[in-house]
Structure formats: C-alpha cells, structure tokens
C-alpha cells in the first residue's frame, strides 16, 4: 500500500508474540524482499517481533535468499537435495 508520502508500506505477520523463531523471521524477511519491488531502500521492524535480538540475522538471511529462491522457482529448477512427491 502507498503511504501519504508516496512510499510503499508492506505489512507482514510473523505469528504470536513469544513464539517467533528464526524460521518465521527468515520467511518474513524473504516476503519483505519479494514485495519491496524495485525499492532501493528498505526499513523494517521485523526484529522487534523476536524476544532474542540475535535473531536479527534471520531477517537479513531471508532478505538475501529471497531473490535466489524466486529465480529458482521461475526457472523451474529445484533446490539441491529436494525431491519430488
């Protein structure tokens, strides 16, 4: 959604307070990256959802891994070690 100043706002949920883990933050970081479009700058408060400040790395990992996962899905290739069912 567009804010009053023309910037884009992306709202993400990460689960119930107190139950946020690295995986949830990693997925949220990836969702943020996918929905940021062509933005040259991104700010987030995702790390505030975790009780452990050390989980901030998971958000960064998700942001960094999102483009790779998106390209892999678009090309139809599978992650190494993935099996089809």
Long-range contacts (C-beta under 8 A, 24 or more apart in sequence): 8-36, 8-37, 8-39, 10-35, 10-36, 12-46, 14-46, 14-49, 17-49, 18-51, 20-49, 20-50, 20-51, 20-55, 21-50, 21-55, 22-55, 22-57, 22-58, 23-58, 25-49, 25-50, 25-55, 25-56, 25-58, 25-59, 25-62, 26-58, 26-59, 26-61, 26-62, 26-65, 27-62, 28-59, 28-62, 29-58, 29-59, 29-60, 29-61, 29-62, 29-63, 29-66, 30-62, 30-63, 30-65, 30-66, 30-69, 31-62, 31-66, 32-59, 32-62, 32-63, 32-66, 33-62, 33-63, 33-64, 33-66, 33-67, 34-66, 34-70
